[in-house]
């Protein structure tokens, strides 16, 4: 697999942007230069991340999310660039 990460990625298996092979790697997300550990989905080209809103759940039992806008930098932890 290449070191190139997708432009958009989600941890929700029901999402069309879910990719189990990519998620099997240790991926980190920097949002506005700060490491985020609660990212549910990101899009680099549109410049946003969806993060968990505490322990709140929606009516289907999935975590509630908040969309934050700004520069997004996905990387593979432990690689030379990360």
DSSP file (Angstrom, degrees, kcal/mol; ACC not computed):
  #  RESIDUE AA STRUCTURE BP1 BP2  ACC     N-H-->O    O-->H-N    N-H-->O    O-->H-N    TCO  KAPPA ALPHA  PHI   PSI    X-CA   Y-CA   Z-CA
    1    1 A X              0   0    0      0, 0.0     2,-0.0     0, 0.0     0, 0.0   0.000 360.0 360.0 360.0 142.3    0.0    0.0    0.0
    2    2 A X        -     0   0    0      2,-0.1     0, 0.0     1,-0.1     0, 0.0  -0.266 360.0-117.9 -76.4 166.7    1.3    3.5   -0.8
    3    3 A X  S    S+     0   0    0      2,-0.1     2,-0.4    73,-0.0    73,-0.1   0.525  82.7 110.3 -80.0  -6.8    2.0    6.2    1.8
    4    4 A X        -     0   0    0     71,-0.0     2,-0.3     1,-0.0    -2,-0.1  -0.566  58.9-151.5 -74.1 125.0   -0.7    8.4    0.2
    5    5 A X        -     0   0    0     -2,-0.4    69,-0.1    69,-0.2    -2,-0.1  -0.684  26.1 -96.7 -94.4 151.9   -3.8    8.7    2.4
    6    6 A X        -     0   0    0     -2,-0.3    38,-0.1     1,-0.1    -1,-0.1  -0.246  24.2-122.2 -66.7 155.8   -7.3    9.3    0.9
    7    7 A X  S    S+     0   0    0      1,-0.2    37,-2.7    36,-0.1     2,-0.4   0.836 100.4  25.7 -64.2 -34.1   -8.7   12.8    0.6
    8    8 A X  E    S+A   43   0A   0     35,-0.2     2,-0.3    36,-0.1    35,-0.2  -0.998  71.2 170.9-136.4 136.5  -11.7   11.7    2.7
    9    9 A X  E     -A   42   0A   0     33,-1.7    33,-2.1    -2,-0.4     2,-0.3  -0.998   9.3-168.4-148.5 141.9  -11.9    8.9    5.2
   10   10 A X  E     -Ab  41  18A   0      7,-1.5     9,-0.6    -2,-0.3    31,-0.2  -0.948  22.3-149.3-130.4 150.0  -14.5    7.8    7.8
   11   11 A X  S    S+     0   0    0     29,-2.4     2,-0.6    -2,-0.3    30,-0.1   0.483  73.5 100.9 -92.8  -4.6  -14.5    5.3   10.7
   12   12 A X    >   -     0   0    0     28,-0.4     3,-1.8     1,-0.1     6,-0.2  -0.723  66.3-149.4 -83.0 118.6  -18.2    4.5   10.2
   13   13 A X  T 3  S+     0   0    0     -2,-0.6    -1,-0.1     1,-0.3     5,-0.1   0.719  95.9  59.3 -61.5 -20.8  -18.6    1.2    8.3
   14   14 A X  T 3  S+     0   0    0      3,-0.1    -1,-0.3     2,-0.0     2,-0.2   0.592  86.8  97.8 -82.1 -10.5  -21.9    2.4    6.8
   15   15 A X  S X  S-     0   0    0     -3,-1.8     3,-1.3     1,-0.1    -5,-0.1  -0.501  76.3-134.2 -79.3 144.9  -20.1    5.4    5.1
   16   16 A X  T 3  S+     0   0    0      1,-0.2    -1,-0.1    -2,-0.2    -3,-0.1   0.629 107.4  59.6 -69.9 -10.8  -19.1    5.3    1.5
   17   17 A X  T 3  S+     0   0    0     -5,-0.1    -7,-1.5    -8,-0.0     2,-0.3   0.245  77.3 117.8-100.8  11.6  -15.7    6.8    2.6
   18   18 A X  B <   +b   10   0A   0     -3,-1.3     2,-0.3    -9,-0.2    -7,-0.1  -0.631  37.5 178.1 -77.9 133.9  -14.9    3.9    5.0
   19   19 A X     >  -     0   0    0     -9,-0.6     4,-2.3    -2,-0.3     5,-0.2  -0.862  14.4-168.9-142.0 103.6  -11.8    1.9    4.0
   20   20 A X  H  > S+     0   0    0     -2,-0.3     4,-1.4     1,-0.2    -1,-0.1   0.852  86.7  56.2 -63.4 -36.8  -10.8   -0.9    6.4
   21   21 A X  H  4 S+     0   0    0      1,-0.2     4,-0.4     2,-0.2    -1,-0.2   0.912 111.4  42.9 -63.0 -42.4   -7.3   -1.4    4.8
   22   22 A X  H >4 S+     0   0    0      1,-0.2     3,-1.4     2,-0.2    -2,-0.2   0.908 112.4  53.1 -70.2 -41.4   -6.4    2.2    5.4
   23   23 A X  H 3< S+     0   0    0     -4,-2.3     4,-0.2     1,-0.3    -1,-0.2   0.714  94.3  70.9 -68.1 -20.1   -7.8    2.3    8.9
   24   24 A X  T 3< S+     0   0    0     -4,-1.4    -1,-0.3    -5,-0.2    -2,-0.2   0.739  89.7  76.9 -67.5 -21.4   -5.8   -0.8    9.8
   25   25 A X  S <  S-     0   0    0     -3,-1.4     2,-1.2    -4,-0.4    -3,-0.0  -0.466 102.5 -99.4 -83.0 161.9   -2.8    1.5    9.8
   26   26 A X        -     0   0    0     51,-0.2    51,-2.8    -2,-0.1     2,-0.4  -0.703  51.1-175.8 -86.1  95.4   -2.0    3.8   12.6
   27   27 A X  E     -E   76   0B   0     -2,-1.2     2,-0.3    49,-0.2    49,-0.2  -0.780   8.6-166.0 -99.9 134.9   -3.4    7.1   11.2
   28   28 A X  E     -E   75   0B   0     47,-3.3    47,-2.5    -2,-0.4     2,-0.4  -0.847   6.8-149.2-114.5 155.3   -3.1   10.4   13.0
   29   29 A X  E     -EF  74  36B   0      7,-0.7     7,-2.7    -2,-0.3     2,-0.5  -0.990   4.0-163.5-127.3 126.6   -4.9   13.7   12.2
   30   30 A X  E     -EF  73  35B   0     43,-2.1    43,-2.7    -2,-0.4     2,-0.5  -0.954   9.5-171.7-105.1 124.8   -3.6   17.2   12.8
   31   31 A X  E >  S-EF  72  34B   0      3,-2.9     3,-1.6    -2,-0.5    41,-0.2  -0.974  76.2 -14.8-119.7 118.6   -6.3   19.8   12.7
   32   32 A X  T 3  S-     0   0    0     39,-2.3    -1,-0.2    -2,-0.5    40,-0.1   0.852 130.3 -55.6  54.5  37.0   -5.1   23.4   12.8
   33   33 A X  T 3  S+     0   0    0     38,-0.3     2,-0.4     1,-0.2    -1,-0.3   0.451 117.2 111.1  81.1   1.0   -1.7   22.1   13.8
   34   34 A X  E <  S-F   31   0B   0     -3,-1.6    -3,-2.9     0, 0.0     2,-0.3  -0.912  72.6-115.4-113.5 134.9   -3.1   20.2   16.9
   35   35 A X  E     -F   30   0B   0     -2,-0.4     2,-0.4    -5,-0.2    -5,-0.2  -0.495  30.7-161.6 -66.2 126.9   -3.2   16.4   17.2
   36   36 A X  E     +F   29   0B   0     -7,-2.7    -7,-0.7    -2,-0.3     3,-0.2  -0.945  17.3 178.7-113.3 133.3   -6.9   15.2   17.4
   37   37 A X  S    S+     0   0    0     -2,-0.4    -1,-0.1     1,-0.1    -2,-0.0   0.449  75.0  60.9-110.3  -3.2   -7.7   11.7   18.7
   38   38 A X        +     0   0    0     14,-0.1    14,-1.9     0, 0.0     2,-0.4  -0.036  67.0 140.7-115.3  31.3  -11.5   11.8   18.4
   39   39 A X  E     + C   0  51A   0     12,-0.2    12,-0.3    -3,-0.2     3,-0.1  -0.619  24.9 179.1 -79.8 126.7  -11.9   12.3   14.7
   40   40 A X  E    S-     0   0A   0     10,-3.5   -29,-2.4    -2,-0.4   -28,-0.4   0.763  71.4  -3.2 -92.8 -32.8  -14.8   10.3   13.2
   41   41 A X  E     -AC  10  50A   0      9,-1.3     9,-3.0   -31,-0.2    -1,-0.4  -0.982  63.9-169.1-157.7 149.6  -14.4   11.6    9.6
   42   42 A X  E     -AC   9  49A   0    -33,-2.1   -33,-1.7    -2,-0.3     2,-0.3  -0.973  10.9-164.3-141.4 158.8  -12.1   14.1    7.7
   43   43 A X  E  >> -AC   8  48A   0      5,-2.3     5,-1.9    -2,-0.3     4,-0.9  -0.918   1.4-170.7-142.4 115.5  -11.9   15.7    4.3
   44   44 A X  T  45S+     0   0    0    -37,-2.7    28,-0.3    -2,-0.3     3,-0.2   0.928  85.8  50.3 -72.2 -46.3   -8.6   17.4    3.3
   45   45 A X  T  45S+     0   0    0    -38,-0.2    -1,-0.2     1,-0.2   -37,-0.1   0.841 118.1  38.7 -65.9 -34.0   -9.8   19.2    0.1
   46   46 A X  T  45S-     0   0    0      2,-0.1    -1,-0.2    25,-0.0    -2,-0.2   0.605 108.4-127.9 -90.9 -13.0  -12.9   20.7    1.8
   47   47 A X  T  <5 +     0   0    0     -4,-0.9    23,-2.4     1,-0.2     2,-0.3   0.958  61.2 114.4  70.5  55.3  -11.0   21.4    5.1
   48   48 A X  E   < -CD  43  69A   0     -5,-1.9    -5,-2.3    21,-0.3     2,-0.3  -0.989  41.7-161.8-149.6 158.6  -13.1   19.9    7.8
   49   49 A X  E     -CD  42  68A   0     19,-2.2    19,-2.9    -2,-0.3     2,-0.5  -0.972  16.1-139.5-133.7 151.1  -13.2   17.2   10.4
   50   50 A X  E     -CD  41  67A   0     -9,-3.0   -10,-3.5    -2,-0.3    -9,-1.3  -0.968  27.2-173.5-110.3 122.8  -16.1   15.6   12.3
   51   51 A X  E     -CD  39  66A   0     15,-2.5    15,-2.3    -2,-0.5   -12,-0.2  -0.844  30.6 -94.9-117.6 153.6  -15.2   15.0   15.9
   52   52 A X  E     - D   0  65A   0    -14,-1.9     2,-1.0    -2,-0.3    13,-0.2  -0.360  27.6-137.7 -64.0 141.2  -17.2   13.2   18.7
   53   53 A X  E >   -     0   0A   0     11,-2.7     3,-1.4     3,-0.3    11,-0.2  -0.679  55.1 -81.0-101.2  76.6  -19.3   15.5   20.9
   54   54 A X  E 3  S-     0   0A   0     -2,-1.0    -1,-0.1     1,-0.2    10,-0.1  -0.368  89.0 -34.9  65.1-139.7  -18.5   13.9   24.3
   55   55 A X  E 3  S+     0   0A   0     -3,-0.1    -1,-0.2     8,-0.1     2,-0.0   0.304  97.1 131.1 -98.5   7.8  -20.5   10.8   25.2
   56   56 A X  E <   -     0   0A   0     -3,-1.4     8,-2.3     8,-0.1     2,-0.3  -0.332  39.1-161.6 -66.0 142.0  -23.7   11.9   23.4
   57   57 A X  E     - D   0  63A   0      6,-0.3     6,-0.2    -2,-0.0     2,-0.1  -0.911  12.7-128.0-122.5 150.2  -25.3    9.4   21.1
   58   58 A X    >   -     0   0    0      4,-3.0     3,-1.9    -2,-0.3     6,-0.1  -0.249  46.1 -85.2 -84.2-176.8  -27.8    9.8   18.3
   59   59 A X  T 3  S+     0   0    0      1,-0.3    -1,-0.1     2,-0.1    -2,-0.0   0.627 130.0  54.2 -69.2 -10.9  -31.0    7.8   18.1
   60   60 A X  T 3  S-     0   0    0      2,-0.2    -1,-0.3     3,-0.0     3,-0.1   0.378 120.1-106.4-100.0   2.3  -29.2    5.0   16.3
   61   61 A X  S <  S+     0   0    0     -3,-1.9     2,-0.2     1,-0.3    -2,-0.1   0.517  78.0 131.0  87.0   5.8  -26.5    4.7   19.0
   62   62 A X        -     0   0    0      1,-0.1    -4,-3.0   -50,-0.0    -1,-0.3  -0.611  68.0 -91.3 -88.3 153.1  -23.8    6.3   17.0
   63   63 A X  E     -D   57   0A   0     -6,-0.2    -6,-0.3    -2,-0.2     2,-0.2  -0.350  39.3-117.3 -62.9 139.9  -21.7    9.1   18.5
   64   64 A X  E     -     0   0A   0     -8,-2.3   -11,-2.7   -11,-0.2     2,-0.3  -0.550  37.7-154.9 -71.8 143.2  -22.9   12.7   17.9
   65   65 A X  E     -D   52   0A   0    -13,-0.2     2,-0.4    -2,-0.2   -13,-0.2  -0.878  16.2-151.5-125.7 156.5  -20.4   14.7   15.9
   66   66 A X  E     -D   51   0A   0    -15,-2.3   -15,-2.5    -2,-0.3     2,-0.6  -0.982  20.1-134.0-121.7 135.5  -19.5   18.3   15.4
   67   67 A X  E     -D   50   0A   0     -2,-0.4     2,-0.4   -17,-0.2   -17,-0.2  -0.813  21.8-169.8 -93.3 124.6  -18.0   19.6   12.1
   68   68 A X  E     -D   49   0A   0    -19,-2.9   -19,-2.2    -2,-0.6     2,-0.4  -0.931  10.5-144.2-113.6 137.5  -15.0   21.8   12.6
   69   69 A X  E     +D   48   0A   0     -2,-0.4     2,-0.3   -21,-0.2   -21,-0.3  -0.837  47.6  85.0-106.6 139.4  -13.5   23.8    9.6
   70   70 A X  S    S-     0   0    0    -23,-2.4     2,-0.2    -2,-0.4    -2,-0.1  -0.920  80.6 -32.8 159.4-179.5   -9.8   24.4    9.1
   71   71 A X        -     0   0    0     -2,-0.3   -39,-2.3   -40,-0.0     2,-0.4  -0.438  55.1-159.5 -67.7 133.0   -6.6   22.9    7.7
   72   72 A X  E     -E   31   0B   0    -28,-0.3     2,-0.4   -41,-0.2   -41,-0.2  -0.947  11.1-175.5-117.7 131.6   -6.5   19.1    8.0
   73   73 A X  E     -E   30   0B   0    -43,-2.7   -43,-2.1    -2,-0.4     2,-0.2  -0.857   5.4-168.8-128.6  96.5   -3.3   17.0    7.8
   74   74 A X  E     +E   29   0B   0     -2,-0.4     2,-0.3   -45,-0.2   -45,-0.2  -0.609  16.8 166.3 -80.1 146.8   -3.7   13.2    7.9
   75   75 A X  E     -E   28   0B   0    -47,-2.5   -47,-3.3    -2,-0.2     2,-0.6  -0.974  40.1-107.3-152.5 163.6   -0.5   11.2    8.4
   76   76 A X  E >   -E   27   0B   0     -2,-0.3     3,-1.7   -49,-0.2     6,-0.4  -0.871  40.5-124.1 -97.1 120.2    0.7    7.7    9.3
   77   77 A X  T 3  S+     0   0    0    -51,-2.8   -51,-0.2    -2,-0.6     3,-0.1  -0.342  93.6  23.6 -63.7 140.9    2.1    7.6   12.8
   78   78 A X  T 3  S+     0   0    0      1,-0.3    -1,-0.3     4,-0.1     2,-0.1   0.328  93.8 122.1  86.3  -8.4    5.6    6.2   13.0
   79   79 A X  S <  S-     0   0    0     -3,-1.7     3,-0.4     1,-0.1    -1,-0.3  -0.383  79.1-104.6 -81.1 168.4    6.4    7.2    9.4
   80   80 A X  S    S+     0   0    0      1,-0.2    -1,-0.1     2,-0.2    -2,-0.1   0.826 120.5  47.1 -62.8 -33.5    9.4    9.5    8.6
   81   81 A X              0   0    0      1,-0.2    -1,-0.2    -5,-0.1    -4,-0.1   0.748 360.0 360.0 -81.2 -23.1    7.0   12.4    7.8
   82   82 A X              0   0    0     -3,-0.4    -1,-0.2    -6,-0.4    -2,-0.2   0.432 360.0 360.0 -90.2 360.0    4.9   12.0   11.0
